[in-house]
Amino acid sequence: MGTLGCINDMLRRDKENRELRKLNKERIKEHYKYIVKKGNNFDTSNVTIEKLEEVIKFKQEKEHTDNLLTIKVYAIISVLALLILSAIWILMNFI
């Protein structure tokens, strides 16, 4: 394929990509409208204060347990990294 063919191919691809980007933007806008409209259908008239407090308490407990789990995972990864680095250091000193 000559230079002219490469240029024509590049221009064709650019035109196709431009059209695809326009379609994608339209789909994103429609999806955003759908999500916003769907979120407005929540009826809060039958939710009591006790139920809201229960939900808030459950959410706080869940966040607390998630934070503890994250700390444990970081601690385990740190200990394993230290063990691997110390093993490498020991092997380098004895070899």
Phi and psi restraints in degrees (value plus and minus 20) as a CYANA .aco file:
   2 GLY   PHI    -100.5   -60.5
   2 GLY   PSI    -198.1  -158.1
   3 THR   PHI     -82.1   -42.1
   3 THR   PSI     -61.7   -21.7
   4 LEU   PHI     -83.3   -43.3
   4 LEU   PSI     -59.3   -19.3
   5 GLY   PHI     -84.7   -44.7
   5 GLY   PSI     -59.6   -19.6
   6 CYS   PHI     -84.2   -44.2
   6 CYS   PSI     -61.3   -21.3
   7 ILE   PHI     -85.7   -45.7
   7 ILE   PSI     -64.1   -24.1
   8 ASN   PHI     -83.0   -43.0
   8 ASN   PSI     -60.5   -20.5
   9 ASP   PHI     -83.4   -43.4
   9 ASP   PSI     -62.4   -22.4
  10 MET   PHI     -83.7   -43.7
  10 MET   PSI     -63.0   -23.0
  11 LEU   PHI     -84.5   -44.5
  11 LEU   PSI     -59.8   -19.8
  12 ARG   PHI     -83.5   -43.5
  12 ARG   PSI     -65.0   -25.0
  13 ARG   PHI     -83.1   -43.1
  13 ARG   PSI     -60.1   -20.1
  14 ASP   PHI     -82.1   -42.1
  14 ASP   PSI     -61.8   -21.8
  15 LYS   PHI     -84.2   -44.2
  15 LYS   PSI     -62.9   -22.9
  16 GLU   PHI     -83.9   -43.9
  16 GLU   PSI     -63.0   -23.0
  17 ASN   PHI     -84.8   -44.8
  17 ASN   PSI     -57.7   -17.7
  18 ARG   PHI     -82.2   -42.2
  18 ARG   PSI     -62.9   -22.9
  19 GLU   PHI     -86.4   -46.4
  19 GLU   PSI     -59.4   -19.4
  20 LEU   PHI     -85.8   -45.8
  20 LEU   PSI     -58.4   -18.4
  21 ARG   PHI     -83.6   -43.6
  21 ARG   PSI     -60.2   -20.2
  22 LYS   PHI     -81.9   -41.9
  22 LYS   PSI     -65.2   -25.2
  23 LEU   PHI     -81.9   -41.9
  23 LEU   PSI     -61.3   -21.3
  24 ASN   PHI     -84.2   -44.2
  24 ASN   PSI     -61.5   -21.5
  25 LYS   PHI     -82.1   -42.1
  25 LYS   PSI     -61.4   -21.4
  26 GLU   PHI     -84.1   -44.1
  26 GLU   PSI     -61.4   -21.4
  27 ARG   PHI     -84.6   -44.6
  27 ARG   PSI     -59.7   -19.7
  28 ILE   PHI     -84.0   -44.0
  28 ILE   PSI     -62.0   -22.0
  29 LYS   PHI     -82.6   -42.6
  29 LYS   PSI     -64.4   -24.4
  30 GLU   PHI     -83.3   -43.3
  30 GLU   PSI     -61.5   -21.5
  31 HIS   PHI     -85.5   -45.5
  31 HIS   PSI     -59.9   -19.9
  32 TYR   PHI     -82.0   -42.0
  32 TYR   PSI     -64.2   -24.2
  33 LYS   PHI     -81.6   -41.6
  33 LYS   PSI     -61.1   -21.1
  34 TYR   PHI     -82.5   -42.5
  34 TYR   PSI     -63.8   -23.8
  35 ILE   PHI     -85.6   -45.6
  35 ILE   PSI     -64.5   -24.5
  36 VAL   PHI     -83.6   -43.6
  36 VAL   PSI     -63.2   -23.2
  37 LYS   PHI     -85.6   -45.6
  37 LYS   PSI     -58.6   -18.6
  38 LYS   PHI     -88.0   -48.0
  38 LYS   PSI     -54.6   -14.6
  39 GLY   PHI     -89.3   -49.3
  39 GLY   PSI     -43.0    -3.0
  40 ASN   PHI    -101.7   -61.7
  40 ASN   PSI     -27.4    12.6
  41 ASN   PHI    -104.0   -64.0
  41 ASN   PSI     -19.7    20.3
  42 PHE   PHI     -96.5   -56.5
  42 PHE   PSI     101.7   141.7
  43 ASP   PHI    -115.6   -75.6
  43 ASP   PSI      97.8   137.8
  44 THR   PHI    -118.9   -78.9
  44 THR   PSI     -14.3    25.7
  45 SER   PHI     -91.1   -51.1
  45 SER   PSI     -45.8    -5.8
  46 ASN   PHI    -120.8   -80.8
  46 ASN   PSI      -9.4    30.6
  47 VAL   PHI    -114.5   -74.5
  47 VAL   PSI     105.9   145.9
  48 THR   PHI    -110.2   -70.2
  48 THR   PSI     144.9   184.9
  49 ILE   PHI     -84.9   -44.9
  49 ILE   PSI     -57.9   -17.9
  50 GLU   PHI     -82.3   -42.3
  50 GLU   PSI     -61.3   -21.3
  51 LYS   PHI     -85.8   -45.8
  51 LYS   PSI     -60.3   -20.3
  52 LEU   PHI     -83.0   -43.0
  52 LEU   PSI     -63.0   -23.0
  53 GLU   PHI     -82.9   -42.9
  53 GLU   PSI     -57.9   -17.9
  54 GLU   PHI     -84.4   -44.4
  54 GLU   PSI     -61.3   -21.3
  55 VAL   PHI     -85.5   -45.5
  55 VAL   PSI     -62.9   -22.9
  56 ILE   PHI     -83.2   -43.2
  56 ILE   PSI     -62.4   -22.4
  57 LYS   PHI     -83.8   -43.8
  57 LYS   PSI     -63.9   -23.9
  58 PHE   PHI     -82.2   -42.2
  58 PHE   PSI     -60.4   -20.4
  59 LYS   PHI     -84.3   -44.3
  59 LYS   PSI     -62.8   -22.8
  60 GLN   PHI     -84.9   -44.9
  60 GLN   PSI     -60.7   -20.7
  61 GLU   PHI     -83.6   -43.6
  61 GLU   PSI     -61.2   -21.2
  62 LYS   PHI     -83.7   -43.7
  62 LYS   PSI     -64.1   -24.1
  63 GLU   PHI     -82.4   -42.4
  63 GLU   PSI     -59.5   -19.5
  64 HIS   PHI     -83.7   -43.7
  64 HIS   PSI     -66.5   -26.5
  65 THR   PHI     -86.5   -46.5
  65 THR   PSI     -55.2   -15.2
  66 ASP   PHI     -85.3   -45.3
  66 ASP   PSI     -60.2   -20.2
  67 ASN   PHI     -84.9   -44.9
  67 ASN   PSI     -61.7   -21.7
  68 LEU   PHI     -83.4   -43.4
  68 LEU   PSI     -61.8   -21.8
  69 LEU   PHI     -83.1   -43.1
  69 LEU   PSI     -60.6   -20.6
  70 THR   PHI     -83.0   -43.0
  70 THR   PSI     -63.0   -23.0
  71 ILE   PHI     -83.1   -43.1
  71 ILE   PSI     -62.5   -22.5
  72 LYS   PHI     -82.5   -42.5
  72 LYS   PSI     -62.7   -22.7
  73 VAL   PHI     -83.6   -43.6
  73 VAL   PSI     -64.4   -24.4
  74 TYR   PHI     -81.7   -41.7
  74 TYR   PSI     -60.0   -20.0
  75 ALA   PHI     -83.9   -43.9
  75 ALA   PSI     -64.5   -24.5
  76 ILE   PHI     -84.0   -44.0
  76 ILE   PSI     -63.5   -23.5
  77 ILE   PHI     -83.0   -43.0
  77 ILE   PSI     -60.4   -20.4
  78 SER   PHI     -84.0   -44.0
  78 SER   PSI     -64.2   -24.2
  79 VAL   PHI     -83.8   -43.8
  79 VAL   PSI     -63.6   -23.6
  80 LEU   PHI     -82.9   -42.9
  80 LEU   PSI     -60.9   -20.9
  81 ALA   PHI     -83.6   -43.6
  81 ALA   PSI     -62.3   -22.3
  82 LEU   PHI     -83.8   -43.8
  82 LEU   PSI     -61.4   -21.4
  83 LEU   PHI     -82.8   -42.8
  83 LEU   PSI     -63.3   -23.3
  84 ILE   PHI     -85.3   -45.3
  84 ILE   PSI     -64.3   -24.3
  85 LEU   PHI     -85.3   -45.3
  85 LEU   PSI     -59.1   -19.1
  86 SER   PHI     -88.3   -48.3
  86 SER   PSI     -56.7   -16.7
  87 ALA   PHI     -84.9   -44.9
  87 ALA   PSI     -61.7   -21.7
  88 ILE   PHI     -83.9   -43.9
  88 ILE   PSI     -62.0   -22.0
  89 TRP   PHI     -83.5   -43.5
  89 TRP   PSI     -63.7   -23.7
  90 ILE   PHI     -82.6   -42.6
  90 ILE   PSI     -65.4   -25.4
  91 LEU   PHI     -82.9   -42.9
  91 LEU   PSI     -58.2   -18.2
  92 MET   PHI     -88.4   -48.4
  92 MET   PSI     -54.2   -14.2
  93 ASN   PHI     -95.6   -55.6
  93 ASN   PSI     -52.0   -12.0
  94 PHE   PHI    -110.1   -70.1
  94 PHE   PSI     -31.0     9.0
